[in-house]
Amino acid sequence: DIFSFFFGQKPKGGGRSVEKVKAHGSGFVIDNAGTVLTNAHVVQDADRVFVLFPDGSRFKADVMESDEVLDLAALKIHAGGKRLNPIPLGSSETLRTGDWAICMGNPLGLNNSCTLGIVSSLERSSGETGWDWMRHPLIQTDAAVNQGNSGGPLLNELGEVVGMISMRALFGEGIGFAIPIDSIKSALESILRKQPVPHAYMGAKLSTCTDKGMEGVKVDAILPNCPGSRGGLKSGDVITEVDGKRVKQMEQVQKFMRQSQVGAKLKLKVRRGSGSQSLNVTTEDVRRLKEQQNKKAKRSSPQRAIIVM
């Protein structure tokens, strides 16, 4: 179901689990105040988080805020006067396919590993599932990425962070993905203020229409009690315009959503049956989906984890 896909698997069985599970990931320091960035999935449901440095020093960290849509989390470490060496942040906008890419992290528990590759593609995204709010750009690299690299920096040849390693292809070699640093920068203001990052959504699962003689974006499914359904959008509708602009590809509608503010009023033109209709949809924050899930679930808490980075 969509909640399991978007928010992770629900715990199985009843009762409260007391088992402690140790996990590990990667991250990087961005300022002298002790701010560390990593993936949200690295610290999700963690009971305690520790940050381990190359010199062997280890410090407890607090999760300031996380964003599951972008898969970003900010930690604050209590370094006790330790001199930190923040890593410079570059720009992913200047990247080109074929540029050098350096991946650093702790793959398979092998701390402080470095692998070298290139930027394989800049045309990947997290939007292939079709849900309107999930299209965010990703950098593909052939630098070796393994379990434990999540949250680590992807560097350019100048040693600047241009991305954050987020995932790898499960069935394949030399296919890793990183969140562009420009996307991370856009979310940092909210994250560092310990505020949720707003993400607008309609609640529609989309696909590019392939019916003969018909162009547009088909609504394959619509979540109940969501902005789209309240605005009159129905499964089977074909969206042909958004705010007066013609759309032919699913990616176009997803891009509209990614660039929209929470509370924005979108004017949709849809084809339904043999006719067409104009609909007004007011976007909401996608975090409401998780709130709905939490209200429905109310099950036992998942296993708590101790994370070492």
C-alpha positions in Angstrom: 0.0 0.0 0.0 1.1 3.6 -0.5 1.9 4.2 3.2 4.2 1.2 3.4 5.9 2.3 0.2 6.3 6.0 1.3 6.9 5.6 5.0 8.4 2.2 5.3 7.1 -1.2 6.4 4.9 -1.4 9.4 6.1 -3.6 12.3 4.8 -7.1 12.3 3.1 -8.8 15.2 1.7 -7.4 18.3 3.3 -6.2 21.6 6.2 -3.9 22.2 9.6 -5.0 20.9 12.5 -4.5 23.3 15.2 -5.8 20.9 18.0 -3.3 20.3 19.3 -3.1 16.7 22.5 -1.4 15.8 22.7 0.2 12.4 25.2 2.4 10.6 25.4 5.1 7.9 27.4 8.1 6.8 27.1 11.8 7.0 29.1 15.0 6.9 29.7 18.2 9.0 28.6 21.5 7.4 29.5 24.1 10.0 31.6 24.7 13.1 28.4 24.5 15.3 28.3 20.7 14.9 25.6 20.3 12.3 25.8 17.0 10.5 23.7 16.1 7.5 22.6 12.5 6.6 19.7 10.6 5.1 16.4 10.6 7.0 16.1 6.8 6.6 19.5 6.4 8.3 18.2 7.9 11.6 14.5 6.9 11.3 13.1 5.5 14.5 16.5 5.7 16.2 16.5 5.7 19.9 20.1 7.0 20.1 22.5 8.4 17.5 26.3 8.6 17.7 28.7 10.2 15.3 32.1 8.6 14.9 35.0 10.6 13.5 38.1 9.3 11.6 40.3 9.9 14.7 38.1 7.6 16.7 36.3 10.2 18.7 32.6 9.6 19.2 29.8 12.0 20.2 26.1 11.7 20.9 23.9 13.5 18.4 20.4 14.8 18.5 18.1 14.7 15.4 17.1 18.4 14.8 14.6 17.6 12.0 14.2 15.2 9.1 12.4 15.3 5.8 11.2 11.9 4.5 10.2 13.2 1.1 13.7 14.4 0.3 15.3 11.8 2.6 17.3 14.4 4.5 18.0 14.8 8.2 20.1 17.3 10.2 21.8 16.3 13.4 23.5 18.3 16.1 26.5 16.8 17.8 27.9 17.8 21.2 31.6 17.9 20.4 32.9 19.2 23.7 35.3 21.7 22.1 36.6 19.4 19.4 37.7 21.3 16.3 35.5 20.4 13.4 36.4 20.6 9.7 33.2 21.5 7.8 33.1 20.3 4.3 32.4 22.9 1.6 29.1 22.8 -0.2 29.3 23.2 -4.0 26.5 23.4 -6.6 24.9 20.6 -8.4 23.6 23.0 -11.1 27.1 23.1 -12.6 27.4 19.3 -12.9 27.6 17.6 -16.3 27.4 14.0 -17.3 30.9 12.6 -17.3 32.2 14.8 -14.5 34.3 13.1 -11.8 32.4 11.9 -8.8 33.9 10.9 -5.5 31.9 8.9 -3.0 32.9 8.9 0.7 31.4 7.0 3.6 31.2 3.8 5.6 30.1 1.0 3.3 29.4 -2.3 5.0 31.0 -0.9 8.2 34.3 -0.2 6.4 34.8 3.3 7.9 36.2 6.2 5.9 36.1 4.5 2.5 36.5 6.5 -0.7 35.4 5.4 -4.2 35.8 7.1 -7.6 33.5 7.3 -10.6 31.7 9.7 -12.8 28.4 11.4 -13.0 26.5 8.9 -15.1 23.2 10.8 -15.5 21.4 13.9 -14.3 18.1 12.8 -15.7 17.0 10.5 -12.9 14.3 11.2 -10.3 12.3 9.6 -7.5 9.1 10.1 -9.4 8.8 6.8 -11.3 6.2 5.6 -8.8 3.7 8.1 -10.3 2.6 9.8 -7.1 2.4 13.5 -7.8 4.5 14.7 -4.8 7.4 12.3 -5.2 9.3 13.7 -8.2 12.7 14.9 -6.9 15.9 14.9 -9.1 18.6 12.5 -8.4 22.2 12.2 -9.6 23.3 8.8 -10.9 26.9 7.8 -10.4 28.9 4.6 -11.1 31.2 5.3 -8.0 30.8 2.2 -5.8 27.9 2.6 -3.4 27.0 0.0 -0.8 24.9 -0.3 2.3 26.3 2.1 4.8 27.1 4.8 2.2 23.7 6.4 2.8 24.0 10.0 3.9 27.6 10.3 2.8 28.8 13.1 0.5 29.3 12.9 -3.2 32.1 15.2 -4.1 33.4 16.9 -7.2 37.1 17.1 -8.2 37.4 20.3 -6.1 36.3 18.4 -2.9 33.0 20.2 -2.7 29.8 18.4 -1.8 27.5 18.2 -4.9 25.2 15.5 -3.6 24.3 13.2 -0.8 24.3 9.4 -1.4 20.8 8.1 -0.9 20.4 4.7 -2.5 21.8 2.2 -5.0 20.2 -0.1 -7.5 19.3 -3.3 -5.7 19.9 -5.6 -8.7 22.8 -4.1 -10.5 26.4 -2.9 -10.2 27.7 0.6 -10.6 24.4 2.3 -10.2 24.1 4.6 -7.2 22.0 7.7 -6.7 22.6 11.0 -4.8 20.3 13.9 -3.8 21.6 17.0 -5.5 23.1 19.5 -3.0 21.0 22.3 -4.5 17.8 20.4 -3.4 19.3 20.0 0.0 20.2 23.7 0.3 16.6 24.6 -0.5 15.4 22.5 2.5 18.1 23.6 4.9 16.4 26.8 6.1 13.5 24.8 7.5 15.6 21.9 8.7 18.0 24.0 10.6 15.1 25.9 12.3 13.8 22.5 13.4 10.7 23.0 11.2 9.1 20.6 8.8 10.0 21.1 5.1 6.7 21.9 3.3 5.9 19.7 0.3 2.7 20.3 -1.7 0.6 17.4 -2.9 -2.7 16.5 -4.5 -2.8 12.8 -3.7 -3.0 11.4 -7.3 -1.1 8.5 -8.9 -0.3 9.6 -12.4 0.9 8.1 -15.7 1.5 9.5 -19.2 -1.6 8.7 -21.3 -0.8 6.1 -24.0 -4.4 5.8 -25.4 -4.4 6.3 -29.2 -5.3 9.8 -30.2 -5.3 11.1 -26.6 -2.6 13.3 -25.0 -2.4 14.2 -21.4 -1.6 12.8 -17.9 -3.9 10.0 -16.7 -5.1 9.8 -13.1 -4.6 6.1 -12.3 -5.7 6.4 -8.6 -6.7 9.1 -6.2 -6.3 8.8 -2.4 -9.4 9.3 -0.3 -9.9 12.5 1.5 -7.0 14.2 -0.2 -6.8 17.7 -1.9 -7.3 16.1 -5.4 -10.5 14.2 -4.4 -11.9 17.2 -2.6 -11.3 19.3 -5.7 -13.3 16.8 -7.8 -10.4 14.9 -9.4 -11.4 11.3 -10.1 -9.6 8.1 -11.2 -9.6 7.8 -14.9 -9.5 11.6 -15.6 -6.9 12.8 -18.0 -5.2 16.1 -17.0 -4.5 18.2 -20.1 -3.7 21.6 -18.5 -2.3 22.9 -15.3 -2.7 26.7 -14.6 -3.3 27.2 -18.3 -0.2 25.3 -19.5 -0.5 22.2 -21.6 0.8 19.0 -20.1 1.5 15.8 -22.0 3.9 13.9 -19.7 3.5 12.7 -16.1 6.8 14.4 -15.2 5.3 17.8 -16.1 2.6 17.6 -13.5 5.0 16.2 -10.9 7.3 19.2 -11.6 4.3 21.6 -11.1 3.7 20.0 -7.7 7.4 20.1 -6.7 7.4 23.9 -7.5 4.1 24.7 -5.9 3.6 26.1 -2.4 1.5 24.5 0.2 -1.9 26.1 -0.1 -1.5 27.0 -3.8 -4.7 26.9 -5.9 -4.1 24.9 -9.1 -6.5 25.2 -12.0 -6.7 21.9 -13.8 -8.4 21.1 -17.1 -9.3 17.4 -17.3 -10.9 15.2 -19.9 -13.6 13.0 -18.4 -15.4 10.6 -20.8 -16.3 12.5 -23.9 -16.2 15.9 -22.3 -13.8 18.2 -20.4 -14.1 19.9 -17.0 -12.2 22.7 -15.1 -11.3 21.8 -11.6 -9.7 23.9 -8.7 -7.4 22.0 -6.4 -5.9 23.5 -3.3 -2.6 21.8 -2.4 -1.8 20.6 1.1 1.3 19.5 2.9 2.1 15.9 2.2 2.9 15.4 5.9 -0.8 15.1 6.5 -0.6 11.7 4.8 1.7 10.5 7.6 -0.6 12.0 10.2 -3.5 10.1 8.7 -1.4 6.9 8.8 -0.5 7.4 12.4 -4.1 7.9 13.4 -5.1 4.7 11.6 -2.2 2.6 12.7 -1.7 3.3 16.4 0.1 0.0 16.7 3.1 -0.9 18.8 6.2 1.1 18.2 8.9 -0.4 15.8 12.2 -1.7 17.1 14.4 1.1 18.4 17.8 1.4 16.9 21.1 2.7 17.9 22.7 4.5 14.9 26.5 4.9 14.6 27.8 7.1 11.7 
